[in-house]
């Protein structure tokens, strides 16, 4: 069950380089980086910011980022009809408020706008985030392993 929020959640998308810097700092904060299990490169976010087929979404509370997401609608590693949520994170103290679900809804709307028929996301098999993805109607499409040996699920949702 989600905790009630005191104010409505407003999703924004990056429109300035300063937004990209703030999103990069959020993804690379100690807690978020540990959960994502990797460093997020500024160049990756900058490429997403500069391309029309990719988008960076974020949520602020009192000018501090509390959630962010990156979605791609085109890439050489994606099927022609597939978008992918590449990163999504919410501050631990703001979880269970629906922020991640709203970020994903915006990513799905963006993918639909770009003509994509489905959205994928990769998640570690042992992560509590698997329950989040299934709660927003993503299904496990298959299991795979990273070069480092981590077991992952490819989650998929038809749009």
Residue pairs with C-beta under 8 A, 6 or more apart in sequence:
1 96
2 96
2 97
2 98
3 96
3 97
4 97
5 97
5 98
9 59
9 97
9 98
9 99
9 102
10 59
10 60
11 57
11 58
11 59
11 102
11 103
11 106
12 19
12 57
12 58
12 59
12 60
13 55
13 56
13 57
13 58
13 106
14 20
14 23
14 49
14 55
14 56
14 57
14 58
17 46
17 49
19 49
19 56
19 58
20 42
20 45
20 46
20 49
20 56
21 42
22 58
22 65
23 45
23 56
23 58
23 65
23 68
23 70
24 40
24 42
24 45
25 65
26 32
26 58
26 65
26 68
26 89
27 33
27 36
27 40
27 45
27 68
27 87
27 89
28 39
28 40
31 91
31 92
32 89
32 91
33 39
33 40
35 89
36 87
36 89
37 124
37 150
40 87
44 70
44 86
45 56
45 70
47 54
48 54
48 55
48 56
48 70
48 72
48 86
49 56
53 72
53 73
53 74
53 114
54 70
54 71
54 72
54 73
54 74
55 70
55 71
55 107
55 110
56 68
56 69
56 70
57 68
57 69
57 70
57 71
57 103
57 106
57 107
58 65
58 67
58 68
58 69
59 65
59 66
59 67
59 68
59 90
59 99
59 102
59 103
60 66
61 94
65 91
66 90
66 91
66 94
66 99
67 88
67 89
67 90
67 91
67 94
67 99
67 100
67 103
68 87
68 88
68 89
68 103
69 85
69 87
69 88
69 89
69 100
69 103
69 104
69 106
69 107
70 85
70 86
70 87
70 88
71 83
71 84
71 85
71 86
71 107
71 110
71 111
71 119
72 78
72 83
72 84
72 86
73 83
73 110
73 111
73 114
73 116
74 114
75 84
78 84
78 120
81 115
81 116
81 117
81 118
82 116
82 117
82 118
82 119
82 120
83 107
83 108
83 110
83 111
83 114
83 116
83 118
83 119
83 120
84 119
84 120
84 121
84 122
85 104
85 107
85 119
85 120
85 121
88 100
88 103
88 104
88 107
88 121
90 97
90 99
90 100
90 103
100 132
101 132
101 135
101 136
104 136
107 119
108 119
108 157
108 159
111 119
111 159
112 159
116 159
117 158
117 159
118 156
118 157
118 158
118 159
119 138
119 156
119 157
119 159
120 141
120 154
120 155
120 156
120 157
121 133
121 138
121 154
121 155
122 144
122 152
122 153
122 154
122 155
123 129
123 130
123 133
123 152
123 153
123 155
124 130
124 150
124 151
124 152
124 153
125 143
125 151
125 152
125 153
126 151
130 140
130 153
130 155
133 153
133 155
134 140
134 155
136 157
137 157
138 155
138 156
138 157
139 155
139 156
139 157
140 153
140 154
140 155
140 156
141 153
141 154
141 155
141 156
142 153
142 154
143 151
143 152
143 153
143 154
144 151
144 152
144 153
144 154
145 151
145 152
146 152
